[in-house]
């Protein structure tokens, strides 16, 4: 799989050759993250922190810290650079980093204190030998040797072939099989010289991911081509079955994708698909029920896609329903119905009354939450929980908060590794 990379220096996206010479200044990393984030996790490496540069820092922290925090809130980010102790590692995990990348500080004593599945150990290699201190010092140890030592404590390894980094000369595919075997069940990501979709596909077949920077920034590799490199179709027309879901993973319908439609989706940030009869079509272009593209994912067998989208009303189906199967069920459907009422669809409804009377809404929320707290048997708990969810849906509608934002907040909290006591707050008379 493709892992796009954003390297930061002085708040800007850059690309270095051999980790030393700046070859490219790509400017504001925000637009790059927006684009790259549509194909999955993005590696964001703070080179200033890695090199202990603080000239551009502030009283609030290192130079790029606030920037990286913002990037973590906008996409699934692998954060690396300057993570040398437990406190820093857990701080980034608490801030929403999907994973953290630890370099020379990756020793068993530190790794044992961190969640294995969210830690990637970075091993920089020159001619197969691990190098440290900004790639200037050889250690005399092989990459495979370090992998054997750390693989039970790390969920992944990032191996950078230093002599190929930033040079667009291709990567060392012949070394990869041995590294994948040495890593055990930890996933290997290869960086350094990956230039073509062919290499991305070859790495995927070997069981490794490809971290790519320079080739994407310079246009040597098209983002859609790199993302689709591992994909294959068993259809005569080469199309990939595509499940379209909302941000909560609820299926909206089934369509088909081609390389051209995926490229158009990534470029426009919209849901664009391949009709088997009419060619490319952008969902909502004529109906208004458009889709903002969140991300595209390949399935485990690399023969189907999932488009995660923000679907506009009335929904995905051409018949005017939310999905191609029905108009939705459960809490998500309730939230949409309540939001519709909040927009004045039924001014005589109880929902409209609650929207217009915040004191009543607040009172009902307290009342129903209390009844849920007091409920004991299964049926009572179920009924009182349904009441609480209804009034919570009204509160969301009144504030204009979509359910997807709540789900993202829950996901962000789930990524925290530092836990609060959670004691009850003191109730004031």
KAMO-V680730 format. One record per backbone hydrogen bond with DSSP energy under -1.0 kcal/mol. CO is the residue of the C=O (numbers start at 1). NH is the residue of the N-H. Records with the same first field share a line. If there is no record, write none. Layout:
# KAMO-V680730
CO = NH / NH
This chain:
# KAMO-V680730
1 = 210
3 = 212
4 = 43
6 = 45
7 = 14
8 = 47
9 = 12
12 = 9
13 = 26
15 = 23 / 24
17 = 20 / 21
21 = 17
24 = 15
27 = 13
29 = 33
30 = 34
31 = 35
32 = 36
33 = 37
35 = 38
36 = 39
37 = 40
38 = 296
42 = 78
43 = 6
44 = 80
45 = 8 / 47
46 = 50
47 = 51
48 = 53
49 = 52
54 = 57
58 = 61
61 = 58
62 = 65
64 = 68
65 = 69
66 = 70
67 = 71
68 = 72
69 = 73
71 = 74 / 75
76 = 42
77 = 98 / 99
78 = 44
79 = 101
80 = 46
82 = 84
85 = 89
86 = 90
87 = 91
88 = 92
89 = 93
90 = 94
91 = 95
92 = 97
93 = 96
99 = 79
100 = 120
102 = 122
103 = 106
105 = 107
107 = 110 / 111
108 = 112
110 = 113
111 = 114
115 = 118
116 = 119 / 155
118 = 100
119 = 155 / 156
120 = 102
121 = 158
123 = 160
124 = 131
125 = 162
126 = 129
128 = 143
129 = 126
130 = 139
132 = 136 / 137
137 = 132
141 = 130
142 = 146
143 = 147
144 = 148
145 = 149
146 = 150
147 = 151
150 = 153
155 = 187
156 = 121
157 = 189
158 = 123
159 = 191
160 = 125 / 162
161 = 164
164 = 167
165 = 18
171 = 173
172 = 175
173 = 176
175 = 179
176 = 180
177 = 181
178 = 182
179 = 183
181 = 184
183 = 186
187 = 157
188 = 209
189 = 159
190 = 211
191 = 161
193 = 170
196 = 200
197 = 201
198 = 202
199 = 203
200 = 204
201 = 205
202 = 206
203 = 208
204 = 207
209 = 190
210 = 3
212 = 5
213 = 216 / 217
214 = 218
215 = 221
222 = 226
223 = 227
224 = 228
228 = 231
235 = 238
240 = 257
241 = 305
242 = 255
243 = 307
244 = 252 / 253
245 = 309
246 = 249
250 = 246
252 = 324
253 = 244
255 = 242
256 = 274
257 = 240
258 = 262
259 = 263
260 = 264
261 = 265
262 = 266
263 = 267
264 = 268
265 = 269
269 = 293
271 = 283
273 = 281
275 = 279
279 = 275
281 = 273
282 = 285
284 = 288
288 = 290
290 = 312
291 = 271
292 = 310
295 = 308
297 = 306
299 = 302
302 = 232
304 = 299
305 = 243
306 = 297
307 = 245
308 = 294 / 295
310 = 292
317 = 320
321 = 317
322 = 316
326 = 323
330 = 334
331 = 335
332 = 336
333 = 337
334 = 338
335 = 339
336 = 340
337 = 341
338 = 342
339 = 343
340 = 345
341 = 344
346 = 349
349 = 353
350 = 354
351 = 355
352 = 356
357 = 361
358 = 362
359 = 363
360 = 364
361 = 365
362 = 366
363 = 367
364 = 368
365 = 369
366 = 370
367 = 371
368 = 372
369 = 373
370 = 374
371 = 375
377 = 381
378 = 382
379 = 383
380 = 384
381 = 385
382 = 386
383 = 387
384 = 388
385 = 389
386 = 390
387 = 391
388 = 392
389 = 393
390 = 394
391 = 395
392 = 396
393 = 397
394 = 398
395 = 399
396 = 401
402 = 406
403 = 407
404 = 408
405 = 409
406 = 410
407 = 411
408 = 412
409 = 413
410 = 414
413 = 416
